[in-house]
């Protein structure tokens, strides 16, 4: 067992690891813009547990109306974990309760893989660009 201040020899090559805690101030604010009955929510930085707690009320509120479609743009995100997946899933279910939908704009292979592994590709209907999402989402939900 390691004593306080000791390092495991297998990891000593990596040097000292400093763990810091982040605050809500470290979570970038989303940028919102509307296009007709759609709202585009641009998320940047890390989409993790802090983002989930800070942005879940906002996304769920937008998904409940007055917008028919919420487009979540992840193209400027730098990290995406299961908390981000839960954030999007929750908003998508809320939107469906109000005859709307959530669409995700994403080009990151690992994020798209996580969405697929979570079984949410059909629910979130990822697209490559906001323009593509807007043209597809001009059709009524179905």
C-alpha positions as CSV (number, residue, x, y, z in Angstrom):
1,X,0.0,0.0,0.0
2,X,1.3,3.5,-0.9
3,X,1.9,6.0,1.8
4,X,0.8,9.6,1.4
5,X,3.2,11.4,-1.1
6,X,4.5,8.1,-2.6
7,X,3.9,7.2,-6.2
8,X,3.5,3.8,-7.8
9,X,6.7,3.0,-9.8
10,X,4.7,2.1,-12.9
11,X,3.3,5.7,-13.1
12,X,6.4,7.6,-11.9
13,X,7.4,8.1,-15.5
14,X,4.4,10.5,-15.9
15,X,5.6,12.8,-13.1
16,X,3.4,14.3,-10.5
17,X,-0.3,14.4,-11.2
18,X,-2.1,17.4,-9.8
19,X,-5.8,17.0,-9.3
20,X,-7.8,20.2,-9.2
21,X,-11.5,20.7,-8.9
22,X,-13.4,22.8,-11.4
23,X,-16.1,25.2,-10.5
24,X,-19.2,26.2,-12.4
25,X,-17.3,29.2,-13.6
26,X,-15.2,26.8,-15.7
27,X,-18.3,25.8,-17.7
28,X,-18.6,28.0,-20.8
29,X,-22.0,29.6,-21.3
30,X,-23.9,28.3,-24.4
31,X,-24.6,30.6,-27.3
32,X,-28.2,30.6,-28.4
33,X,-29.7,31.8,-31.7
34,X,-33.1,31.2,-33.2
35,X,-34.0,30.4,-36.7
36,X,-37.8,30.3,-37.2
37,X,-39.2,27.7,-34.8
38,X,-35.8,26.2,-34.1
39,X,-33.2,27.2,-31.5
40,X,-29.5,26.5,-32.0
41,X,-27.6,25.9,-28.8
42,X,-23.8,26.1,-29.3
43,X,-21.9,24.2,-26.6
44,X,-18.1,24.7,-26.3
45,X,-15.4,23.1,-24.1
46,X,-16.0,20.0,-22.0
47,X,-19.4,18.4,-22.0
48,X,-19.2,16.6,-18.6
49,X,-20.8,16.3,-15.2
50,X,-20.4,20.1,-14.5
51,X,-22.0,20.9,-17.9
52,X,-24.8,18.5,-17.1
53,X,-25.7,20.2,-13.8
54,X,-25.4,23.7,-15.2
55,X,-27.1,23.3,-18.6
56,X,-29.7,20.6,-17.9
57,X,-32.3,23.1,-16.7
58,X,-31.7,25.3,-19.8
59,X,-31.9,22.5,-22.3
60,X,-35.0,20.9,-20.7
61,X,-36.7,24.3,-20.7
62,X,-35.9,25.0,-24.3
63,X,-37.0,21.5,-25.2
64,X,-40.4,22.0,-23.5
65,X,-41.1,25.0,-25.8
66,X,-41.7,27.4,-27.4
67,X,-39.3,25.9,-30.0
68,X,-40.3,22.9,-32.0
69,X,-36.7,21.9,-32.6
70,X,-33.6,22.3,-30.4
71,X,-30.4,21.9,-32.4
72,X,-27.4,21.2,-30.1
73,X,-24.2,22.2,-31.9
74,X,-21.2,20.2,-30.4
75,X,-18.7,21.2,-33.2
76,X,-16.8,23.4,-30.7
77,X,-16.8,20.9,-27.9
78,X,-13.5,19.5,-26.8
79,X,-14.6,16.6,-24.6
80,X,-17.8,14.6,-24.3
81,X,-18.6,11.9,-21.7
82,X,-21.7,10.0,-20.5
83,X,-22.9,13.0,-18.6
84,X,-23.2,14.8,-22.0
85,X,-25.0,11.8,-23.4
86,X,-27.5,12.0,-20.5
87,X,-27.9,15.8,-21.0
88,X,-28.9,15.3,-24.6
89,X,-31.1,12.2,-23.9
90,X,-33.0,14.1,-21.2
91,X,-33.6,17.1,-23.5
92,X,-34.7,14.9,-26.4
93,X,-37.3,13.1,-24.2
94,X,-38.6,16.4,-22.9
95,X,-38.9,17.7,-26.5
96,X,-40.8,14.5,-27.6
97,X,-43.3,15.1,-24.7
98,X,-44.0,18.5,-26.3
99,X,-44.2,17.2,-30.0
100,X,-40.7,18.5,-30.7
101,X,-37.2,17.1,-31.1
102,X,-33.6,17.5,-30.4
103,X,-31.0,17.2,-33.1
104,X,-27.3,17.1,-32.6
105,X,-24.6,18.6,-34.8
106,X,-21.3,16.8,-34.4
107,X,-18.3,15.8,-36.4
108,X,-16.3,14.2,-33.6
109,X,-15.9,10.4,-34.2
110,X,-15.7,9.5,-30.5
111,X,-18.8,11.6,-29.6
112,X,-20.7,10.0,-32.5
113,X,-19.6,6.6,-31.3
114,X,-20.7,7.3,-27.8
115,X,-24.1,8.4,-29.1
116,X,-24.3,5.2,-31.2
117,X,-23.2,2.9,-28.3
118,X,-25.8,4.6,-26.1
119,X,-28.5,3.6,-28.6
120,X,-29.4,7.3,-29.2
121,X,-28.6,7.8,-32.9
122,X,-32.3,7.6,-33.8
123,X,-33.4,9.8,-31.0
124,X,-30.7,12.5,-31.6
125,X,-30.4,12.2,-35.4
126,X,-26.8,13.6,-35.6
127,X,-25.9,15.8,-38.6
128,X,-22.6,17.3,-39.7
129,X,-23.7,20.9,-40.0
130,X,-26.2,23.3,-38.5
131,X,-27.4,24.0,-42.1
132,X,-28.1,20.4,-42.6
133,X,-30.0,20.1,-39.3
134,X,-32.0,23.2,-40.2
135,X,-33.0,22.0,-43.6
136,X,-34.0,18.6,-42.3
137,X,-35.8,20.1,-39.3
138,X,-38.0,22.4,-41.4
139,X,-40.1,19.3,-41.9
140,X,-42.8,18.4,-39.2
141,X,-41.7,16.0,-36.5
142,X,-42.5,12.4,-37.3
